[in-house]
């Protein structure tokens, strides 16, 4: 069996670290040309160096997904370099946690801007080139918390639930053009984002998870790979939970 993403060009946002980096590496291993997008330039360069070191093809693309001019410049750079865009991984995300009565307007707006508006900006920017070619995969990182809420995360949960809603709209609008749109809803994954969570909270999450462990970035990357591959050509508008059974 050949590499599953041979000849494909994939843009992954938030690809400098954590889940995004794992997705970028997995896609490169499967033959994709990977555009590593991250606001942290050093992290983006590091991820690209790892891909090139393994014989893959990758492009560094520092970008703030909340800025339309930067997003448009990014898309033009990718088209100039590779001539096509096949896959978008909407993975960039931040948290600014606080209870409802304590959350500042700035922290609310900031999370909405990156997680929701940023994903919209990227999807809108790639839609045109994908429609022209009659092919595309848009995959967005939602979250298990979008499905049942989470204490202290009004802003984050709103963005992840919003991503699921937008994914279903895009599935309807773009499906007739040969483009699928799906979301992955990770459970609690071992990344830097979870390092701020107290150990007793982590232990209680593991106890509530039938698989009895936290997820790994590779668990999410594998789900992304399936949705990006030709094997998922009839999967559209779906939310794939990768959470060890946490919401069962």
Secondary structure, 3 states (H helix, E strand, C coil): CCCCCCCCEEEEECCCCHHHHHHHHHHHHCCCEEEEEECCHHHHHHHHHHHHHCCCEEEEEECCCCCHHHHHHHHHHHHHHHCCCCEEEECCCCCCCECCCCCCHHHHHHHHHHHHHHHHHHHHHHHHHHHHHCCEEEEEECCCHHHHCCCCEHHHHHHHHHHHHHHHHHHHHHHCCCEEEEEEEECCECCHHHCCCCHHHHHHHHHHCCCCCCECHHHHHHHHHHHHCHHHCCCCCCEEEECCCCCC
